[in-house]
Every structure is written in structure tokens, then in C-alpha cells.
Amino acid sequence: MSLFTEETLRVPAVESGVFTKVRKILFGRAETAFATAIIVVFVLVALLAPWLASYDPLAQSIIKINRLPSQDNWLGTDQFGRDVLSRLIYGSRNSLLFGFISPVLAALFGTMLGVIAGFFGGIADRLISRLIDLLLAFPELLLAILIAAVLGGGFWNIIAVITVAFIPGFARVARAQTLSIKQEPYVEAAIAVGVRTPVIIIRHVIPNIMAPIVALMTLWVASAIRIEASLSFLGIGTRAPNPSWGNIIRDGLNSLFGSPWPIIGAGIAITLVVLSFNLVGDAIRDALDPSTAR
């Protein structure tokens, strides 16, 4: 009876421990809590953009060109008379969508390739490893520029560009972790008793390699936002006149001395979001990865 009671009491402790760990990761340090708050604010801004923006981000006005900040236009207007703050608010939607969707897709495809290479070995491992090495020979931003120049702009094209640029990193991490997990006694025992390979991968391999994958995915949200802003700044990202933080800065260069507010506003937004995701990603990595845990 005492053993049953002890085991029963352990279950809620384990369940509550998950929430305690999440709370400790996100709010355990002052800088991480501040970064989490900034991310939540920007996500809410993106979700509530139609209600927060005072003007249509695409509406132009010849009589409002390059206005200074005022009560009507808090961050002034750009060279086309568009409200800068409204464009920044709507631009957060594109930037955050690219930041969230691309790393998730890259994690799915990269993890799949890495697990196949690490678990099966042989010709599959050699082919996938050579493909990964080929893609890793190019820096992420350069690879994204090369692919974007071929595919052109557009929402799903940019998603594909950033996803392909991130897949090699996830595949390499997944392959290394799979090679380690494959040698564990419980995996060898499952193979010995005839458990099917897909069951072994889903039940034993993938759950045990998710910690570094999740940490890497969180860190690369910031990189995805930065790459999308860079592509939009170069004119091969989000297509004008749709707002994105990158093309807001590009448009602001044409009237840098007349109205610098588009550059200032978009630059601060990119800096805050990228820095916040990096801080949260570092905290998650420290908590999930034993080799870097403090």
C-alpha cells in the first residue's frame, strides 16, 4: 500500500516539474524574462495589427511625404507618404512568420535526413553527408541569396529559401545525436527482439534527440528573421509594397536625411527581436543540452 501511495504521489510531481522547468528557463534570469516579454509584445503586435495600426500601410499620400513625427504620425511618414508606424506593425507579421515557419520546416526535414543517415548508415549516410557538406560550404545568408535569386520573391519562395539554408545544420546535429543513441542498450535490445525500424526511430531515437534540435530551432528563429530582413533589403525578399522590416529600411535609404524614422524604427525592431530570441535560445540550450548546462 505504501509503495502504491509513493508511486501515485510521484506523477503530479513529474507533471508539475515540466511547468516549473519551463518557467525557470523563461523567467529564471532577469535578461531572459525581459527577452520573453519583448517577444510576447511583438507577437501580440503582429496578431493585433489591424486594430493597432492607425493607417493602411499601403496608402500613399503626396501631401504627407517625409513628415516628421507628430501626434497623427508617431514615427512620421516615408517618401511615399505612408505612415511608418503602421508599416512597422504590419511588417512584424511577415518577419515573425518567416522567423517561426522556416526553422520549424528546416527542423522537420533536417531531422529526418539526419536520422536516416545516422541510423541506417551505408550508402544513405554517405549520400546525405555529402549533400550536407556541399550546402554547409556556403554561409547561410549567401546560400539564401543564391536560391532567392533563382526563385524570386514571394512568401512561400522565401520560406523555401530560408528552410533550405537551415536544413544542413539540423541534419548534422540529428545525425550526430542518432549515432550516439543508436549505440544505447535499449535500442540494441529493441533491434534484437525484432521491433520494426520505424517504431524504434519514432519511439526511441527521435524523443531522445529532440533537446538539441529544439534548442537549435529557437536560436535560428532569430537568424531566420535576420536573413529575411537582409533579403528584403536587397530586393529579393518580401515584394513591395507589402511591408517588411527589411524593405522598410531599404525604402528609408532614399530619404535618409529627410526622414530617417523608417530606418530607426525598423532597425530597433529587428535588433530587439533578434537579441530577444538569441537570449531565450541560449537559455533553452543551457537547460536542455547537458554539455552546456551551467
Secondary structure, DSSP 8 states (H G I E B T S, - for coil): -HHHHHHHHHHHHHHHHHHHHHHHHHHSSHHHHHHHHHHHHHHHHHHTHHHH-SS-TT---GGGTT----SSSTT-B-TTS-BHHHHHHHHHHHHHHHHHHHHHHHHHHHHHHHHHHHHH-HHHHHHHHHHHHHHHTS-HHHHHHHHHHHH-SSHHHHHHHHHHHHHHHHHHHHHHHHHHHHTSHHHHHHHHTT--HHHHIIIIIHHHHHHHHHHHHHHHHHHHHHHHHHHHHHTSSS-TTS--HHHHHHHHHTTTTT--HHHHHHHHHHHHHHHHHHHHHHHHHHHH-TTT--
